Structure formats: C-alpha cells, structure tokens
C-alpha cells in the first residue's frame, strides 16, 4: 500500500486531468474517476502506469460511490485523499430556469461531494494525513447573473466544506476548498472564454494546472495546519466590483 492514495472525480479532461497528473507527480497513487469511462480508460492505458487507475463513477449515485471506493481500496490498500472536482456549469435566467435544470446542478455539484465524503470517510479516518478538497467556484463568492442553479449549488458546497472541516477535524481529516475563477477548460464555450479574457486583469484565462497546483498544496504535508480554508485561484476576478 502507498500511504498517499487519492481519488479524483471529473478526471477525464480539463482541470480533473491536470489534478491526476499533478498528484501522480507528487507520488500519490491516483484513482481517476469519471462518467466518461471509455475516454478515461484510453488515457490511462496509454500512460501504462501501475500507480494510476481509471474508475467509472457517476457522482450522483450512492451505489457507484461505494463501488468506486471499494475498487480503490482493493487496488491500493487504502484511501487518504479525496478531491471532489466533478461538477456541471448550467446557465439560465431565473424566468427560464426549470426545476429539473436546477436540481441537476445541485445533484452534481453538492450531493455528489457529500456522497463522496460519506463513502470515503471510513478509509480517510484510518489514513495518515487524510485530506479532502472540494472544488467550489468564484460563483460561491460573488453573485453572477444567470447562474442561479450553478451558483447556489456552489454556495452550498462552500457551506458543506466548512461543516465537514469542523466535524472531521477531531478525526485528523483536513477539509479545504479551492475557488477557481476563469479557467480554460471545456466547461467554457467560445463566447464565455472571450468575455472572460477581456475582463481579466491578466488578459488571460487560468490554466488547469494552476488549480491543480493549489490542490496539491492543500493535500500535502505543507498544509498540515490548514483546514476549513478557501483558496481562491482566479487571477483577481473577485477584486472587480462591477
């Protein structure tokens, strides 16, 4: 067993794929989890790395969480780190939002991390240096119009992170969150990408690896006295008033 075993959700592309590479470089055994299992398996097989496995996971499914965690523990002997990165970005005005659209965002962005924490908890309690990182959003710091479902679900995830940090501190499990701003991932369409670049202080979007570097710090021994923290990775987006 490696004493550093991480399960990363939403790992097939973008920010999740960067997280997998970064944690593996830091010596973690990594279970890369995603619904896009065919794409993910191809990527993992091409790397031919025994310290890396692909795991099929729909984060809204309690049963699939149980199966995924069992697979990780069976392969690597334990689980020390959970990165709840999977999420969906859904835009709609309040007048056009639907109950299904609203609920779907909450199921992926809030229920999913809750189910992941609960499924992983018995193994995290046994691990040394156990850590959880939830991927929130600057949408959980500032209100963005047309993001009622996404923003509110990320605000809820922010609250869940704080509650979990307080509740699990006595178990030696640190729980923190990253708040990415405008990051260049497939989640952004071309219109959104250009608009965000034009409004950026730095004149660019952030790169997935810049978020992965922040997560790598939070799960490392260098952050051993940090829990309940909120690390914003947004190039100054939240500094703007308008």
N, C-alpha and C positions, 0 to 999 in steps of 0.2 A: 504493500500500500504506500502511495505517496501521501505525505502529510498535508499536501496542498492539492485539493481536488475542487474544481469549480464547475458549476452548471450554469451555462449562459443561454438565456432564451432569446428568440428572434435572431438566431445566429447565422442565418443563411446568406445575409447580404448586409451592406451598409455598415452601420455602427456595430451591429452584433458580430459581423465577420471580423471587424477590427478588434473587438474585445477578445475574441477567440485567439487571434494571432498574438495580441499583447500579453495575455495571461500565460499562454504557452511559452512565450519567450522568457517570462519570469519564472518558469519552472513548474507551473501548475499542470497537472493532468486536467484536461478540459473535456467536458461533455457539451457539445454544440447542439442545441435543441431548436427545432423549428417545425412548423406545419409543412414547409416546403422540403419534405424529406428527400425526394429524389434529387433535387438540385444540391442539397446539403451533402448527401452521401457521395455524389460525384466529386465535390470539392474535397471532402475528407479522404476519399480513396486516392486522389491524385497526390495528396501530401504524404501518404504512406508513413504515418507517424503513429506508433503504438500508444502514445500518450494523448491521443485525440480520438474521440468517437462521435458519431452522429446519432442523435436521439430524436425520434418522432414525438412531437408534443404540440397539442393544441392547449394553450394555457388556460382556456375556459373550461377544460374538462378535468374534474377531480380525479377520475379514474386514470386518465393518461398521465397526470402528475404522479400518481402513486407508482405507475409502471415505469415512468422515466427515472424517478429517484431510485427505485429498486435496481434498474439496469445500471445506473452509475455506480451504486454501491457494490454491486456484484462484480463490475469490471475493475474498479479502482480501490475497493476496500473501504470506502468511506466518502464523506462529502463535507467539505469545510467552508465552501464559499458558494453563495447563490447570487447571481446577477439577473435581476428581473428587468430585462431590456425590451422584451417584446411589447409592441403597442400598435395602435392604429391612429391615424390622423384623419378626422372626419370634419368637414366644414359645411355649415348650413346656417342660414339666418334662423332666428327664433320662430318666425312665422312659417318657415318651410321645413323645420326640423320635424322628424317623426319620432314616435315612441320607440320604434324598432331601431332607428339610427342612434338615438340617444342611449338606449340600453346596451346596444352592441359595443359602443365605445367604453362604457363602464365595465362591461364583462371582460374586455381585453386589457384595459388599462388599469383597472382597480381590482376586480375579482381575481384575475389571473395572478398578480403578485401575492394576493392573500392566500390563494390556494398553494402557490409555490412555497411560501413561508411555512405554512402548516404541514405540507408534505415533507419538507426538508428538516423540520425542527428536531426530530429525534436524533438525527445524524449530526446536525450542527452542534447540538448540546454535548456530543461526545468528542467533538473535534477541538484541537488546539488552534487558537487564533481565528475562531469562526467569525465570518463576516457576511453581511447581506448588503447589497447596493441596489437601490431601486432607481430606475431611470424616470425622473419626473420631466419637467419642461419649464421654460420661462413662462409658459401659459399658466403655470401654477404660482406665478409671482405677480404677473400683470394681466389685466383682462384684455383679451384680443377679440374684437367683434367677429361674429360668425363662427365662433368656436365654443358654443355652449356645451356640447357633449364632450368634446376633447378637453377643454379647459377645466370643466368641473370634475371630470374623471381624474385629471392630474392633480387638482387641488385635493381630492380625496386620497390619492396615493401619497401626497405630501403628508397628510394627516396620519395615514397608516404607518408611514415610515417613523414619524415621531412617537407614536404609541408603541410600535414594536421596539424601538430603541429603548424606551423607558421600561417596558415589560421584560425584555430579554437581557438587559444589562447584567442582572444577577446571575445569568447563565453563562456569562462570558462571551456573549454574541453581540458584536457591534453591528449597528444598522444605520446606514447613511444613504444619502441620495445625491445624485448629480442632476443638474438642471441644464440640459443642452439648450442653446438658442438656435440660431440659423446654421444648421449643419448640412453639408452637401451629401444627402442620401437619397435613395429612390423614393422616399416619402414625399419629396418636394417635386411639384411639376415645374415646367419651364417658366411659367408666369410667376409663380411664387419665388422661384430661385432668383430671377432677375430683380424682382421687387425688393427682396431681402438684401441683395448685393448693393443696390442703390441706397438703401437706408443704413448700411453697415458703416460704423466708424472706421473700420479697417479696409473697407472696399472689397471684401471677400466673404465667402462663407467659411465656417469652420470645417475642419476635416474630421471624419470619423475617428481617426487615431488620436486626435486631440481630446476627445471624450474618453477614449479607451485609456489614455494615459492618466486621466483623472481617476477613473475607476480603479486602475491598477494601484495607484497610491492608496486609495481608501481601503482596499482589501489587503494591503501589505502591512508588515510589521512597523513600518514608518508611521502608520496611523493608529498604532495600538491604543492611544489615549483619546481617540476621536470616535464618538458615537452620537447619533442624532444631528449630524452636521448636514448642511446643504451647500454643496459646491456648485457654483454657477459657472458654466462654460459657454459664454455667449458673445464674446468679442465686444462686450459693452452694450448689448442690446437693451438691457434693463436700465441703463443710465438715461435713456431717452424718455422725455416726458410725454411728447406727443406721438 
